[in-house]
Amino acid sequence: MLRVLHYLFHTRNYTFVILHLILQGMVYTEYTWEIFGLCQQLEFSLYYLFLPYLLLIVNLVFFTLSCVTDPGTITKANELLFLQVYEFDEVMFPKNVRCPTCDLRKPARSKHCSVCNRCVHRFDHHCVWVNNCVGAWNTRYFLSYLLTLTASAATMAVVSTVFLVRLVVMSDVYLQTYVDDLGHLQVVDTVFLVQYLFLTFPRIVFLVGFVVVLSFLLGGYLCFSLYLAAINQTTNEWHKGSRAWCQRCPHTARPPAAEPQAYRNIHSHGLWSNLREIFLPATARYERKKK
């Protein structure tokens, strides 16, 4: 069991990439096989019905870019370039620290990824779903992938829910009565309607439940990621800053008389500058100047 967990979460592999594509394929197969045709019979707008497919195409493009784009691997060749990009805060990112694995000087905001076995510039996190690190050069693709994935799940949830509601309204089921197990006449309530729909359209109801839950989970993570992007902070920095004040960590060497320094985000320069930095990485600007 430990070997399986180590393989899944501590080595680069395509397990979750394949699982991602399978789940996405199953959801869209059910949508195409049942919901799309039934919605056409109820005269739904085609623009409305084709929107999930448009989002799927855009999402797969950004998913692919997130998977294959170099996140910002630090090498001997670009080490000096990366060292000039961000200022060292001397708290979370002190100067003249070397990575013992890569034997490179660590630029500010970089981190060694034990899964990929490389140092990554502006390291955010390692994502098993794209089998790649999220760093300076592919954060923009990852955020776009996450945004379109959330939008596609939410759109499918809305279309499917509206279909079921319209079906209930047109069939007048909610106006009916039924006899319960004790022989009493009961008015149709929400619980009865859900049971009725589940028995009539089990796959559609299951799909609605799945995409609704997925929409909330993805939406929450998307909001968190956009918040970090807005304040120019990475997941790695947020995790370190919330877990402990860097200089108060017992593993950090400092003179006994020195006062502990609290971590302060020195890289935030306003909303638009922060977003521009993500969608136009600083190293790209340095490389253009160099040329």
ChimeraX attribute file (.defattr): number of C-alpha atoms within 10 A of each C-alpha:
attribute: neighborCount
match mode: 1-to-1
recipient: residues
	/A:1	6
	/A:2	7
	/A:3	8
	/A:4	9
	/A:5	10
	/A:6	11
	/A:7	14
	/A:8	15
	/A:9	16
	/A:10	16
	/A:11	15
	/A:12	18
	/A:13	17
	/A:14	15
	/A:15	15
	/A:16	16
	/A:17	15
	/A:18	13
	/A:19	12
	/A:20	13
	/A:21	13
	/A:22	12
	/A:23	11
	/A:24	14
	/A:25	12
	/A:26	12
	/A:27	19
	/A:28	18
	/A:29	12
	/A:30	14
	/A:31	21
	/A:32	14
	/A:33	11
	/A:34	13
	/A:35	21
	/A:36	20
	/A:37	14
	/A:38	15
	/A:39	20
	/A:40	12
	/A:41	9
	/A:42	13
	/A:43	9
	/A:44	16
	/A:45	10
	/A:46	11
	/A:47	9
	/A:48	11
	/A:49	21
	/A:50	12
	/A:51	15
	/A:52	22
	/A:53	14
	/A:54	13
	/A:55	20
	/A:56	19
	/A:57	12
	/A:58	15
	/A:59	23
	/A:60	15
	/A:61	14
	/A:62	22
	/A:63	22
	/A:64	14
	/A:65	17
	/A:66	28
	/A:67	21
	/A:68	13
	/A:69	16
	/A:70	16
	/A:71	22
	/A:72	23
	/A:73	21
	/A:74	24
	/A:75	16
	/A:76	11
	/A:77	8
	/A:78	12
	/A:79	16
	/A:80	15
	/A:81	15
	/A:82	24
	/A:83	19
	/A:84	14
	/A:85	18
	/A:86	18
	/A:87	15
	/A:88	18
	/A:89	16
	/A:90	13
	/A:91	17
	/A:92	20
	/A:93	20
	/A:94	14
	/A:95	16
	/A:96	12
	/A:97	13
	/A:98	12
	/A:99	15
	/A:100	10
	/A:101	11
	/A:102	15
	/A:103	12
	/A:104	17
	/A:105	21
	/A:106	26
	/A:107	29
	/A:108	24
	/A:109	27
	/A:110	25
	/A:111	21
	/A:112	19
	/A:113	15
	/A:114	13
	/A:115	19
	/A:116	16
	/A:117	12
	/A:118	18
	/A:119	26
	/A:120	27
	/A:121	27
	/A:122	27
	/A:123	26
	/A:124	22
	/A:125	18
	/A:126	20
	/A:127	17
	/A:128	20
	/A:129	18
	/A:130	23
	/A:131	21
	/A:132	22
	/A:133	28
	/A:134	29
	/A:135	28
	/A:136	27
	/A:137	25
	/A:138	24
	/A:139	24
	/A:140	23
	/A:141	22
	/A:142	24
	/A:143	21
	/A:144	19
	/A:145	23
	/A:146	20
	/A:147	21
	/A:148	22
	/A:149	26
	/A:150	23
	/A:151	20
	/A:152	22
	/A:153	25
	/A:154	22
	/A:155	20
	/A:156	25
	/A:157	22
	/A:158	14
	/A:159	20
	/A:160	24
	/A:161	18
	/A:162	14
	/A:163	19
	/A:164	19
	/A:165	12
	/A:166	14
	/A:167	16
	/A:168	16
	/A:169	12
	/A:170	11
	/A:171	11
	/A:172	10
	/A:173	15
	/A:174	15
	/A:175	11
	/A:176	11
	/A:177	12
	/A:178	12
	/A:179	11
	/A:180	10
	/A:181	7
	/A:182	6
	/A:183	8
	/A:184	9
	/A:185	11
	/A:186	11
	/A:187	14
	/A:188	15
	/A:189	13
	/A:190	10
	/A:191	8
	/A:192	14
	/A:193	14
	/A:194	13
	/A:195	13
	/A:196	14
	/A:197	17
	/A:198	14
	/A:199	11
	/A:200	11
	/A:201	14
	/A:202	13
	/A:203	16
	/A:204	21
	/A:205	18
	/A:206	12
	/A:207	21
	/A:208	22
	/A:209	15
	/A:210	14
	/A:211	22
	/A:212	20
	/A:213	15
	/A:214	17
	/A:215	21
	/A:216	14
	/A:217	12
	/A:218	20
	/A:219	19
	/A:220	12
	/A:221	15
	/A:222	18
	/A:223	12
	/A:224	13
	/A:225	18
	/A:226	14
	/A:227	12
	/A:228	16
	/A:229	22
	/A:230	18
	/A:231	18
	/A:232	21
	/A:233	20
	/A:234	21
	/A:235	16
	/A:236	16
	/A:237	22
	/A:238	13
	/A:239	10
	/A:240	14
	/A:241	16
	/A:242	10
	/A:243	10
	/A:244	12
	/A:245	16
	/A:246	20
	/A:247	19
	/A:248	16
	/A:249	11
	/A:250	8
	/A:251	8
	/A:252	9
	/A:253	9
	/A:254	12
	/A:255	7
	/A:256	7
	/A:257	6
	/A:258	8
	/A:259	10
	/A:260	15
	/A:261	13
	/A:262	14
	/A:263	20
	/A:264	12
	/A:265	15
	/A:266	12
	/A:267	15
	/A:268	15
	/A:269	14
	/A:270	11
	/A:271	13
	/A:272	11
	/A:273	14
	/A:274	20
	/A:275	19
	/A:276	13
	/A:277	19
	/A:278	21
	/A:279	15
	/A:280	15
	/A:281	21
	/A:282	17
	/A:283	20
	/A:284	13
	/A:285	12
	/A:286	14
	/A:287	10
	/A:288	8
	/A:289	8
	/A:290	8
	/A:291	5
